[in-house]
Amino acid sequence: MDELGALTSSQREYRECSIMCFTETWFRNRFRTPTAPSAADCRSSGKRRGGGIAVLVSNRWCNPGHVTVKERLCSPDIELLAVSLRPYYLPREFSCVIVITTYIPPSAAPDVACDVINSVTANLQNQHPNSFIIITGDFNHTSLDTTLPTFSQFVNCSTRDNKTLDLLYANIKDAYTSTALPPLGRSDHNLVLLTPVYTPIVQKQTVTTRTVRKWSQEAIETLQGCFEATDWNVFCDQHGDDINSMTDSVRVH
């Protein structure tokens, strides 16, 4: 945490991050800081050490009161933490942002892990049908390509040696570009910086040009003169008290 704090203070890539997701934190206890809404260890799965997921959210991007933990799961096959966020700015086509961070151990059964992720994602999509959903973490030998075929995967750089084990899926296309950063502390995985490239729908719409005629002062005065010189009794007297007939007569003429 000390190294992460130093990087956040001194380097723009870290300082301007809206959200940071970590797996295998090895935290002995759950912790909270001004920028960390939630963290979860995995002692319930029988582990004595290792594991643990943390999601850190920048207060400058999202008010802490608008961060909600939606799901915590921990088993020998998967660790999962799902968080719902409502940032200060969000394109109007999205109701909220849901971040699902997961760690799938090398010994996990891929089918079981994928079923868990699919079930959690489907449940959250039912609750928030217009949400922007991110699924990220250390997947090891597992892939969601067939489990969630409508999601796109955006990490295309190596994250451990020449392998890409850490992935990020999202339910929209053209959302991010990825860049590898040096490992944090004694980690054997590179960090991955995901930079948004998504264009909101409002900015994709074709520009519409409309021509509006503006009355000149001379034209206004001419029209007023016409009204003043008009003998309105010619249109009104023949209709008596029938306001509808009188209105139709004036409109036609």
BELWOUR-V741710 format. One record per residue. N is the residue number from 1. OMEGA is omega in degrees with one decimal (NA if undefined). Layout:
n->N omega->OMEGA
n->N omega->OMEGA
This chain:
n->1 omega->179.2
n->2 omega->179.4
n->3 omega->179.3
n->4 omega->177.3
n->5 omega->179.1
n->6 omega->179.2
n->7 omega->180.0
n->8 omega->-179.1
n->9 omega->-170.0
n->10 omega->-174.4
n->11 omega->-174.7
n->12 omega->-177.7
n->13 omega->-179.7
n->14 omega->-176.0
n->15 omega->-176.3
n->16 omega->177.2
n->17 omega->176.9
n->18 omega->-177.6
n->19 omega->177.1
n->20 omega->-179.9
n->21 omega->-177.4
n->22 omega->171.8
n->23 omega->-178.1
n->24 omega->-177.0
n->25 omega->-177.3
n->26 omega->176.4
n->27 omega->178.5
n->28 omega->180.0
n->29 omega->174.4
n->30 omega->-177.7
n->31 omega->175.1
n->32 omega->175.0
n->33 omega->180.0
n->34 omega->-179.2
n->35 omega->-178.4
n->36 omega->-177.3
n->37 omega->-175.2
n->38 omega->173.1
n->39 omega->-178.3
n->40 omega->173.4
n->41 omega->-175.0
n->42 omega->179.7
n->43 omega->-179.3
n->44 omega->-179.2
n->45 omega->-179.8
n->46 omega->179.2
n->47 omega->175.4
n->48 omega->-179.9
n->49 omega->178.7
n->50 omega->179.1
n->51 omega->178.2
n->52 omega->-179.9
n->53 omega->176.8
n->54 omega->175.3
n->55 omega->-179.6
n->56 omega->-176.7
n->57 omega->179.2
n->58 omega->177.2
n->59 omega->179.7
n->60 omega->179.6
n->61 omega->-176.0
n->62 omega->175.9
n->63 omega->-179.6
n->64 omega->178.6
n->65 omega->-179.8
n->66 omega->177.4
n->67 omega->-176.3
n->68 omega->174.3
n->69 omega->-176.9
n->70 omega->-175.6
n->71 omega->169.8
n->72 omega->179.0
n->73 omega->178.1
n->74 omega->179.4
n->75 omega->177.5
n->76 omega->-177.1
n->77 omega->-175.7
n->78 omega->167.1
n->79 omega->-174.6
n->80 omega->175.9
n->81 omega->180.0
n->82 omega->-176.4
n->83 omega->175.5
n->84 omega->-177.9
n->85 omega->172.4
n->86 omega->-176.1
n->87 omega->178.9
n->88 omega->177.2
n->89 omega->178.5
n->90 omega->177.0
n->91 omega->-171.9
n->92 omega->-179.3
n->93 omega->179.9
n->94 omega->177.5
n->95 omega->179.7
n->96 omega->175.3
n->97 omega->176.6
n->98 omega->179.7
n->99 omega->177.3
n->100 omega->179.3
n->101 omega->-174.0
n->102 omega->171.4
n->103 omega->178.6
n->104 omega->-177.3
n->105 omega->177.3
n->106 omega->-177.5
n->107 omega->-174.7
n->108 omega->172.5
n->109 omega->-174.9
n->110 omega->-178.0
n->111 omega->179.7
n->112 omega->-179.6
n->113 omega->-180.0
n->114 omega->178.5
n->115 omega->179.2
n->116 omega->-179.7
n->117 omega->179.7
n->118 omega->-178.7
n->119 omega->179.8
n->120 omega->-179.1
n->121 omega->179.7
n->122 omega->179.3
n->123 omega->180.0
n->124 omega->177.1
n->125 omega->176.1
n->126 omega->179.4
n->127 omega->-176.0
n->128 omega->-172.2
n->129 omega->-179.0
n->130 omega->-176.3
n->131 omega->171.8
n->132 omega->-172.7
n->133 omega->175.7
n->134 omega->173.7
n->135 omega->-175.1
n->136 omega->178.0
n->137 omega->179.4
n->138 omega->-175.5
n->139 omega->-177.4
n->140 omega->-173.9
n->141 omega->-173.6
n->142 omega->177.4
n->143 omega->178.0
n->144 omega->-174.6
n->145 omega->179.4
n->146 omega->-179.6
n->147 omega->179.7
n->148 omega->-174.1
n->149 omega->179.4
n->150 omega->177.7
n->151 omega->178.5
n->152 omega->-179.4
n->153 omega->-168.2
n->154 omega->180.0
n->155 omega->-179.8
n->156 omega->176.4
n->157 omega->179.1
n->158 omega->179.6
n->159 omega->173.7
n->160 omega->-172.7
n->161 omega->179.4
n->162 omega->-177.7
n->163 omega->175.2
n->164 omega->-177.3
n->165 omega->-178.9
n->166 omega->-172.5
n->167 omega->172.1
n->168 omega->177.1
n->169 omega->175.4
n->170 omega->-175.3
n->171 omega->170.6
n->172 omega->179.4
n->173 omega->175.7
n->174 omega->-177.1
n->175 omega->-171.7
n->176 omega->161.7
n->177 omega->-174.9
n->178 omega->177.3
n->179 omega->178.6
n->180 omega->175.0
n->181 omega->-179.2
n->182 omega->178.2
n->183 omega->177.4
n->184 omega->179.3
n->185 omega->-178.6
n->186 omega->179.6
n->187 omega->176.2
n->188 omega->176.7
n->189 omega->171.1
n->190 omega->167.3
n->191 omega->178.7
n->192 omega->177.2
n->193 omega->177.1
n->194 omega->-178.5
n->195 omega->-178.1
n->196 omega->173.7
n->197 omega->-177.8
n->198 omega->176.8
n->199 omega->179.5
n->200 omega->-177.2
n->201 omega->-177.6
n->202 omega->178.9
n->203 omega->178.7
n->204 omega->-175.9
n->205 omega->179.3
n->206 omega->179.4
n->207 omega->179.4
n->208 omega->178.9
n->209 omega->179.7
n->210 omega->178.5
n->211 omega->-179.0
n->212 omega->178.5
n->213 omega->-178.7
n->214 omega->-179.7
n->215 omega->173.4
n->216 omega->179.0
n->217 omega->178.6
n->218 omega->179.6
n->219 omega->179.0
n->220 omega->-179.5
n->221 omega->177.7
n->222 omega->179.1
n->223 omega->178.0
n->224 omega->178.0
n->225 omega->177.5
n->226 omega->178.7
n->227 omega->-177.7
n->228 omega->-177.4
n->229 omega->-177.4
n->230 omega->175.3
n->231 omega->-174.4
n->232 omega->-179.9
n->233 omega->179.0
n->234 omega->-178.2
n->235 omega->-169.8
n->236 omega->-170.9
n->237 omega->-175.0
n->238 omega->-177.2
n->239 omega->178.4
n->240 omega->-177.9
n->241 omega->-179.6
n->242 omega->-174.8
n->243 omega->-179.1
n->244 omega->178.5
n->245 omega->179.4
n->246 omega->179.6
n->247 omega->179.4
n->248 omega->-179.5
n->249 omega->179.7
n->250 omega->-177.8
n->251 omega->-179.5
n->252 omega->-177.1
n->253 omega->NA
